[in-house]
Amino acid sequence: MIKKTFSAFVLSACLTFAAHADPLSYARYDQVRTTDLHLDLKADFSHKILSGYAELTLNWIDKSARTLVLDTNELNIAKVQVLNPDGRWSAASFMLDKFDAQKGRALRIALPFQPQKVRVYYRTAPSAAALQWMAPEQTMSGKRPFMFSQSQDINARSWAPVQDTPAVRFTYSARIDAPAGLRVVMSAENDQQATGAGGWKFKMAQPIPSYLLAIAIGEIEVRNLGPRSAVYAEPARIEAAAYELADTEKMISAAEGLYGPYRWDRYDMIVLPPSFPYGGMENPRLTFLTPTMIAGDRSLVDLIAHELAHSWSGNLVTNASWKYTWLNEGFTTYVTTRIVEKLYGDEVAEMNLQVEQEEALASLANIPAAKQVLATRGADNDPSAYPDGSLIYPKGAWFLRTLEQRAGREVFDPFLRGWFDSHAFKSATTDEFVDYLKKNLLDAHPEYMSASELDEWLYAPGIPATAKRAASPRLAALDTQRAAWLKGELPTAELNGKNWIALEWMHFLNDIDGKASAAQMQELDQTFGLGKSGNNEIAYRFYLSSVKAGYNVREPLGKFLNSVGRKLFVVPLYTALLKNPNEKDWAKAVYAKARSHYHPLTQAAVDKAFKKQ
């Protein structure tokens, strides 16, 4: 039982909060920090829950603190134990705060002393935000169920009681019981020879933030790609995945040549079922990937370059709170282009960069000016004021590229590697990067960027007028053809589309979106078979332009929406369909059938789009 005096005790302990604290976490990590986490859990597919305990090893910073505050969301807490100095475990009093729709509930544990270890016994809810439990019929074989996690941004708390903030890093280990015939993999050391007898065991020796905790359970096979890389996938997809990812070892070596040793031992990947809501998730030692990147021709491997780049920017040097996400995604987007250039040449990299920048500029029309910034001042306690989560990718990369162009790579590359080396396995803020930038580059070379221009890049909306735009000669030639085609001056059959690579088709389709007629879209489809494209990036853009043009693509689009769960594709397509009076009812019927196959994050986003109608 909870003592009557406990509420007053924890209330007085929480009256003050560090000004720099992560507002999306209840944790008092200025008082105590988790240094290691051990999970001992059982996966119950029939009830869609994980149950067991989490053991946290603690570093007490404030010697007067007697409360441990953890983040939870829909966790059913059975009991809490503390490790006594004599080695015995004893019960501890705890309470759960009132539920908050965004942050969940704080778990407050009252402690008579400062224990080294605490155990929390709990079970997850079937509706846990981080976990998707899939029935056998939702998998490729149709024989066995599947489950996977997505902890970013703050959903780790829905499957483990943790200090759920990127400001806190910890090592971890786990023992997971799962039904026979299923393999368990985690963002940790995975033993390819393990059978699961006695539980599947894992260890992550490098400290990570909670959002990089990851697990997948299902009918999973593995193929080695090189001495330190492998891919996991469902049996029916494993060969295609291994073919698509054959260049992984080359990518690791290319990145190391730019930014120093890969510090996570192995770079393995898992291609998840189609409902995975993102292109990729950079979980260390086991990147999670969407099957939409499998095109059959390795044309979408820049996605792998991006997730690999996170091994330096994001996983190695992490944003201290989600206010500073540009330090993660902006840096990673810049590094991605450098890896692509090193492997596939200047021409492909320049096209990739131009498409990226053009999409960034086009997005500004739909983003409030106040959120078009990379960083904010004084908004630590207001997450709604944080920068837009999509623009920070290309804008952050554009900022770094501007510095690179002015300083030269012989100066900028060692500078950036120095940032990764000096902040390795740490969480950083914008102010810390600006301080590093000034001390290690701008103080000695103020001509590279003035203080006012630096402020404009970080704190002003849009893209500064001083930004140099990428200009690909191949895309310029394509633009000439596209302009003539839109005007009806160039027949569809005379477009050079059969020789275009995926980036060129993406550029073309981006630029005809909302401009081409239904007849033109039909001719494109008949000439180049875009409605049946095996490249999902091309297919998505073709369907989007077709819906806006009024060209009927219901048959292939219906199959696409029922087989692809990536938010980046699904949400814009439903949004476009709902804006077309002739397609609104059809869209509702498709969604009614497809919704159960989508991840909860995708469901929430599409539900929101339907409610606006």
N, C-alpha and C positions, 0 to 999 in steps of 0.2 A: 504493500500500500504506500501511497505518497503521503508524506507527512504534511499536516496542515500548514506548517510554516514555510514549506518549500516555495510556494508561489511568491511570497513576499521576499524570500531570499534571492531568487533569480531575478525578480524585478529590480531590486536595488543594484544587482550586479550588472544590469544591462541598461542603466539609465544613461550612461555615456557610451559613445561609440567612436572609434577612430575616424577622423575626417576622411581618410583615404580608403576606408573600407569599401568592399564590393557591395553595392546596394542589392544585388541579386542573391546574396548569401546571408544567412543568419549567423554564420560562424564568427566567433571572436578569435580570429587567427592572430590578433595582436597579443593574445594571452597564452594560447596554446596552439600547436600545429601538429597535424598528423605527419609522421615520418614514414610509416609503413602500414599497409592494409593487408589483412588476410581474410579471404572469403571462403567459407565452407558452406556450399549451397547444393540443394537438390532441385532439379528441373522437373516439374510436374506438368506435362502437356495436357492432361485431362482437365486440370483446373486452371491452367495457364498462369502458374505462379512459380517463383523461386522461393525456397524457404531454407533457413539455416541461420548462420550467424556471421557477423563481421567483427573482426578483431583489429582494433586500431592501436598502434604504438604511438605514443605522444611525447612531444617535446614541450615542456612547460616553460614559457617565456616570462610570464608574470608570476612570481613566486607566491603571491597572495591569492591568486585565482583558485576557486573551488567549484567552478561550473564548466562543464564541457557542453558546447552547443553544436549540434550537427544539423545538417539540412536533410529533410525527408519530404517525400511526396507520395501519399497513399500507401505508405508502409504501415503494416500492422505490427506494432512492437510488442513482443511477448514479455521480455525481461531484459535487464541490463546487469552486467556483472563487472566488477573491478578486480584486478590482480593485486592482492595484498603483498606486503614486503616478505611475508613468510611463504609465498608461493601459492597460497590458497585463493580461490575465486569466491567472492561474496557478492550478494545482491546490492544494487545501488538504486536510490530513488530517482525517478524521472517523471517528466511531464511533456506533453505535446501542446504547442501553441494552437491557437485558433487557425483554421485553414485559410490560406491565401491563394487565390486562383493562379497567380503567377509564380509565387515562390514556394508553395506547399506549406509545410509546418515545421517549425523549429523543434528539435528534440533537445530538451534541456536536462542534463544529468547532474544531479547534486552529488558532490564528492566530499568525503570527510578529510581526504588528503589528496596529494597529486600522484595518482597511479601512473605507472609506466604503460599499462595496457588496460583497455576497456573492451568488453564484448557486448554486442547488441544482437539479441536474438529476434528474428523478424520474418515476415513473409511479404512478398510483393502483392500488388493487386492485379487482377486480370487486365485492368485498363492502364497499367503502368505506362507512362508516356514514352519511356525509352525502349520498350520491348514490343516487338511484333511477333505474335504466335500465329503460325500458319498451319492450316489443316493440310493433310496429305494431298488433297485435290488441288491445292494452290502451288504445289511443287512440280518439277518437271517429270518425275517418275510417277507421281500420284500415289506412292506407296507409303511414305513416311512424312511426319510433320517436320516443321522447320521453325526456328526462332532466331532472331538477331536483335542486337541493340543499336541504339543511336543516342549517345549520351550528350553530345553537344547541343545546345549551349549549357543548359542547367537541368538536364534530365537524368544525370547519373544518380541523383537523389531519389529517383523513383525505383531504383533497383538495388541501392546500397546506401546506408546512412553514412554520409561523408561530409567533409568540409567542401562543399560543392562550389568552388571558386578557382579560377586559374592562378590565383595568387599562392595557392598551397600545392606543393608537389610532394609526392610520396612514392616509394617503391611498393610493389605488391606481389602477393602470391595467392593461389587459389586451389581449391579442390572442389570439383564439380561432379555430382552424380547425375547421370542422364540415362534414358532408356537404352536398352541394348539395340545395336544396329545404327546408332547415331554417334557421330563424332562431335566433340566439343573443341572449339578453337577460341583463343583469346588474344588480346593485344599484349602478348607476352611471349616467352619462349615456348614454342609448340614442338612437342616430340612427335615426329612423323611416325615413329614405330609404336607409339602408345596404343593400347587397346581399350583403355577405360576401366580395366579391372582394378577395383579399389578406388575408383574415382579418377577423373582426368585432372592431372596436376600441372600447374603453371607457375612461372616465376618471372617477374619483370624487375631486373636489377637496376635499371635507370629510373630516377624519379620522374613521375609524370603528374600533370594535373588531372583532376577527376573526369573532365570531359573526354579524356582519351581512354577511359575504361571501356572495354568492348568485349562482347561475347557473341558467338554464333553456335548454334547446335542444329545438326541436321544430317542428311545423307550427303556426306562430303568426301570427295577424293582429292588427292594432291599430286602435282607434277613439279619436279624440280626444273628450274630454268637456268640455274648456274650454281656456283659454289656457295652463294649466300642469298639465293632468292628462289622462291617457289610460288606456285599459285594453287589455291584451293577453290573448288567449285562443285556444284552438283554433278554427278556422274555423266549426265547427258550433255553437259556444257564444258567439261574439263579439257577436252582436246582443242576445242575452238579457243578457249581461254589461253591455253598454253601457247598456241600459235600466235595469238594476238599480242601476247606479252613477251615475245621472244627477245626483244631488245632491252629488257630490264637491266641486265648486268652492265650493258653499255651505258645506260643512263646513270647508274650508280657511279661508275668510273668517271663519267663526264662531270657530274656534280662534285665529286671529290676533287677533281682537277681544278675546280673553280673555288670551292669554299672549305676545303679541308676534309679530314677523314669522316666517313660515315660512322656514327658513334652508337648505333643501335644493334650491332652484331649482324642481324639478318634483315632483309627487306622482303617479306612475304606479303601476299595479297590474297584476298578471297573475293570471287565474283558472286555476289548475292542474288537471290531471286529478284524478279523485276520490280517488286514493290519497294525496294530500297529507294528512299526519297531523294537522294542526292547523287551527283556524278561520282563522288568519291568521298571518303572520310579517312583522314590521315592517321588512323590509330597506329601507334608505333609498333613495328615488327609485324603488323598485319593490317595493311590498308584495306578498307572495305570499298568495293567497286560496284557500280551499276553495270548490268549486262548490256546496257545501251551503248557502251563503248566498244563492244565487239562488232566490228564492221566487216570482218573477213579479209581486210586488206591493210590492217595496221594504220589506218588513216586517222584514228582518233587517239593515238597514244600520247598526245600532249597532255591528256588527262592524267596519265601515269606520271609524266614529268612533273605535273603540278603537285600531286600527292607525295611524290618522292621529295620534292623541294621542301615540303613541310618538315622533313627530317632535320632541316637546319632552321627554317623560319616558322615558328609555331610550336613544334615539338621540342626543339632544343632551346630556343629563346621564345618564351610564351608571353602573350599580352597579360598584364597583371590583373586586368578586369576586362569585361566585354566593351568597355568604353574605348579600349586601345586595340580593337581588332585589326586595324589597318597594319599594325606591326606584325601581325600574323599573315593576313591574306594579301596585303599590298606587296610585302616583301616576297611572298611565295610566288605571286604572279610575275614579278620581275625575274626571279630566279628561273621560273619555268621557261621563259623565252630564251634565257641564256643556255639552258640545257638543250632546248629544241634546236637552237642555232648550232651548237657544238656537234650535235648528232646528225642533223638533216640539212644544215647549210644556211647561209645568209638569206637566200631567196625565200625559203619556206618560213623562216623566222620573221622576216619583214612582212610577209602576208599575214601571218598570225597576229603580229603586232598591230597592223592596220585594222584588221577586223575587230580586234579587241578595243582599240581606241574609238572606232566609229560607233560600236555598240554602246560605249560609255557616253559619248556625246549625245547619241539618240535617247539615252535613258534620262537625261537631265530634264526633259519635258514632263516626266512623271514623278519627279522627286522634289519635295519642297526645298527651297533654297537653303533653309537652316540645316537640312540634313545632307547637303551636298559637300560637306567638309570631311577632312580626314580625321580631325581631332576637335575636341570641344574644351572650352575653359569653364570650370566651375559647375559642371553638370554631373558630378560623380553620383549624386543622390537622385538623379532623374533619368532612368534608362530610356524613357520615351524621347529624350533629347539626343540620344546617341546618334552618330553618323549612320547614313543609310548602309545597310548590310551588303548591298551589291556593288555600289559605286566605289567602295574602298579598295576593291580588287584592282581595277584598271587605273584608278587615280593614284593609288599608292605606288603602283609599278611605274606610272608615268613620271611621278616625282623622282623616284630613284634613277630612272633612265635619264632624266634631265641632268641630275648630278653626275652621272656616268659620262654623258656626252661632253660636259664642260670640263670635268677633271681628267678624262681619259681613263681607259681601263687599267693602264699600268698603275694608276693611283687609286682608282675607285675599287677595283677588285680586292686589293689587300685591306682597304678600309672596311669593306663589307665583311670580309672574312674575320677581321679583327672584332667587329661587333658580335658575330656569332661566337667566336672563341672567348671573348671576355665576359659574355653573358650566358655561357652554356649552362643548361639545366637551371636557369633562373627565369623569373617572371619580371617583365619590364614595363615601363610606362613611356608615354610620349615624351615627357620631360627628360627622362633618362636618355632616350635616343637623341633628342635635340642637344643635350649636354655633350654626348659622345661625338655627335656630328660637328659641333663647334670646336671642341678640343682637338679632334683628330683630322679635321679637314678645313673647315671654314675660317677658323682663326688665322691659320697660316695662308689661306687662299680666299680672302673675302670676295675676290672677283668671280668666284664660281657661283655664288648666290648671295644676294643682299639679304639683310635681316627682314626687310619689308616683303621681298619675294618669298622668303621662307615662310613668313606668316601667311601670305596669300595661299600658298600650297596647302598649308595645314589647316587654316581656320576660315578661309573664305570659300564661298560656294563656287561651283563650277570648276572648269579647267582654266588655269591662268593663260592669258594671251601669249605669254612668252613660251608656252609649251610647243615643242617642235613635233609635228605630226609625222608618223611613219608614212612613207610613200612607196608602194611596191609597183615597179614597172609592169609586172604581169597583171596586177589588179587594175592599173590605169588602162591597159589595153582592153580588159574585160569591161570596164566602165563605158568605153566608147561603144562597144557592141551592145551593152545593155541599154544605153540611151537611145540608140538607133532602133533597137527592138521595141522598146516601149512606145516609140513614136510610130511604129508600123513601117519603118523604113528598111528594116532588116528582117527577112523571113526567119522563123524559128529554126528551120532546117540548116540555116547558115551560121547559127551560133556555134562557137567552138567548144560546146559543152562536153563532147566526148573526150576531149583532152584536158578538161579541168580536173584538178584535184579537189578533195573535199572542202578545203578552205576557200577555193574559188567559187564553188557552188554555194557555200554558206554566205559569202559576200554578195553574190548575185541575188540570192533569194531574200537576204536582208533588205536590199535596196529596191526590190520590186514590191515589197510588202505594202499593201494598201494602194498600189499604183497600177498594177496589172489588171487586165480585164479577165472575165471568166473564160472567154475564148482563148486568150493568150495562155492562161494556165492550162487549159485543156490541150493546147498544142504542145506545150512543154512536156506534159505528162505523156502524150502519145509519142513524142519524139525521143525523149530521154528516160521514160519509165520511172519518173520520180516518185510516183505513188506507190511503187513497189521497191523503193530503194532499201537496201540492207544497211545503209548508213543512217542511223537514227537522228543525227544532227541535221542531215539533209532532209530526211522525211518530215521531221518536225517543222522545219521552216517552210517546206512545200505545202504541208497541210494548213499551216497558219495563213499563208498568203492565199491559198485556195478558198478557205472559209471567208476571208475578207472580200475576195473577189466575187464570191457567189458561185464558184465552180464546185459541183457536187463530188465530194470525195468520201461520202459516208461509209462505203464498204471498207476501204483500207484504213480510214481514220477510226472507224469503230473497232477494228482489230487492234490498232495501235493503242487506243485508250484502254483497251481491255488487257493489254499485254505489257504496258510500260507504266511504271509508277513514279517516275522521276518528276519531282515538283516543277523543275525548270521547264519541262515540256507540258505536263498535264494541266497546270493552272492556266497558262496563257491560252491553251487550246479551248478549254471550257469557257473561259472568259470571252473569247472571240465568238464561239458558237452562241452564247447567250445574248450577244449583241446583234445577232442576225435573226430577225423574226421568223425566218423560214426554218431555222435550225434549233430554236430554243427547246421545243418539245422533244425533238430527237435527242438533244444533249441530255435532257433530264432522264430519258429512258436508258441511254447508254450509262450514265452515272449510277443509276439505280442498280444496274447489273455489275458495274466495275468497282463500286465503292469498297466492297468488302475485301478486294484484292489490294487496296492501297494502304500504305503506312498511315498511322494516325495523324502524323504531321501533314501529310498530303490531304487526307480527308478533311482536316480542319481548314486548310487553305481553300479547297474547292467548296466546302460548305459555306464559307464566307462569301465566295463569289456568287453562289446561288442566292444567298440571303439578300444581296444587293439588288437582285432583279425584282 
